[in-house]
Amino acid sequence: MVHVKNLEQLSVDQIQNIEAFVRARKGVFDFSSYTFVIQKRLEFIEFVSLVEKSSINAVCEEKISNMAQKEKVEFGKYKGMYYLELPDSYLLWLRSNYGGKDRDIIDAEIKFREL
């Protein structure tokens, strides 16, 4: 998951460039939490390099929880993705609507993200 700390300071064009980048990689951009994930694995440093080359003045930080970094979703739309890659909105939906075996992982990721 990537958190764009200064999203409010970016221009509309810069935000649209980030959204296009994420969409092209079948990712999900969650504007409410200034975070996004992409399904294609990309090292954080590679992403930062791409942002810098695009002249986007985004300040990004990598956030990884210990538990969710090795556990993959085994169901639904995000099957095969790591729990740490899920959008905040989906994690919150899972908290209210899912009671399966991965509930501890979901709860830990929500707590880590302080949602």
C-alpha positions as CSV (number, residue, x, y, z in Angstrom):
1,M,0.0,0.0,0.0
2,V,1.2,3.5,-0.8
3,H,0.1,6.5,1.2
4,V,0.4,9.9,-0.6
5,K,0.9,12.2,2.4
6,N,0.7,15.5,0.5
7,L,-2.2,14.6,-1.8
8,E,-4.1,17.9,-1.0
9,Q,-1.1,19.9,-2.1
10,L,-0.9,18.3,-5.6
11,S,-2.5,19.7,-8.7
12,V,-5.5,18.1,-10.3
13,D,-3.2,17.1,-13.2
14,Q,-0.8,15.4,-10.8
15,I,-3.5,13.5,-9.0
16,Q,-5.0,12.4,-12.4
17,N,-1.5,11.1,-13.4
18,I,-1.3,9.1,-10.2
19,E,-4.9,7.7,-10.8
20,A,-4.0,6.8,-14.4
21,F,-0.8,5.1,-13.2
22,V,-2.8,3.0,-10.6
23,R,-5.7,2.2,-13.0
24,A,-3.2,1.1,-15.8
25,R,-1.9,-1.5,-13.3
26,K,-5.4,-2.7,-12.3
27,G,-5.0,-1.0,-8.9
28,V,-7.4,0.7,-6.6
29,F,-7.1,4.4,-5.6
30,D,-8.9,5.3,-2.3
31,F,-9.1,9.1,-2.4
32,S,-10.7,9.2,1.1
33,S,-7.5,7.8,2.8
34,Y,-5.0,9.0,0.2
35,T,-3.8,5.4,-0.4
36,F,-3.6,3.1,-3.3
37,V,-2.6,-0.4,-4.1
38,I,-1.7,-2.0,-7.4
39,Q,-2.0,-5.7,-8.2
40,K,1.2,-5.9,-10.1
41,R,4.0,-6.1,-7.6
42,L,6.3,-3.1,-7.8
43,E,9.0,-2.3,-5.3
44,F,8.4,0.9,-3.3
45,I,11.6,2.4,-4.5
46,E,10.6,1.8,-8.1
47,F,7.4,3.6,-7.6
48,V,9.1,6.6,-6.0
49,S,11.5,6.7,-8.9
50,L,8.5,6.7,-11.4
51,V,6.8,9.5,-9.4
52,E,10.0,11.6,-9.4
53,K,10.5,11.1,-13.2
54,S,6.9,12.2,-13.8
55,S,7.6,15.6,-12.0
56,I,5.0,14.8,-9.4
57,N,5.8,16.4,-6.1
58,A,4.1,13.6,-4.1
59,V,5.6,12.7,-0.7
60,C,5.1,8.9,-0.4
61,E,5.7,6.5,2.5
62,E,5.5,2.8,2.5
63,K,3.3,1.2,5.2
64,I,3.5,-2.5,5.9
65,S,2.1,-4.5,8.7
66,N,3.9,-7.6,9.9
67,M,1.0,-10.0,9.9
68,A,-0.6,-8.9,6.6
69,Q,2.6,-8.9,4.5
70,K,2.6,-12.7,4.1
71,E,-1.1,-13.5,4.1
72,K,-3.1,-13.6,0.8
73,V,-6.8,-13.1,0.3
74,E,-8.3,-16.4,-0.7
75,F,-11.7,-15.2,-1.9
76,G,-13.6,-12.5,-3.9
77,K,-12.5,-9.7,-6.1
78,Y,-9.1,-9.3,-4.4
79,K,-8.2,-13.0,-4.4
80,G,-4.5,-13.5,-4.6
81,M,-3.6,-10.1,-3.3
82,Y,-1.9,-9.6,0.1
83,Y,-4.1,-8.2,2.9
84,L,-1.7,-5.2,3.1
85,E,-2.6,-4.3,-0.5
86,L,-6.4,-4.1,0.1
87,P,-8.0,-0.7,0.0
88,D,-9.2,0.7,3.3
89,S,-12.8,0.8,2.1
90,Y,-12.7,-3.0,1.4
91,L,-11.1,-3.8,4.8
92,L,-13.8,-1.8,6.5
93,W,-16.4,-3.6,4.5
94,L,-14.9,-7.0,5.5
95,R,-15.0,-6.0,9.2
96,S,-18.7,-5.5,9.0
97,N,-19.5,-8.4,6.6
98,Y,-17.0,-11.2,6.9
99,G,-16.6,-13.7,9.7
100,G,-14.3,-16.3,8.2
101,K,-11.0,-17.8,9.2
102,D,-8.9,-14.7,8.2
103,R,-10.8,-12.4,10.6
104,D,-7.7,-12.0,12.9
105,I,-5.6,-10.8,9.9
106,I,-8.3,-8.4,8.8
107,D,-8.7,-7.0,12.4
108,A,-4.9,-6.6,12.7
109,E,-4.6,-4.8,9.4
110,I,-7.4,-2.4,10.4
111,K,-5.7,-1.7,13.7
112,F,-2.3,-1.2,12.0
113,R,-3.8,1.3,9.6
114,E,-5.7,3.0,12.5
115,L,-9.0,2.8,10.6
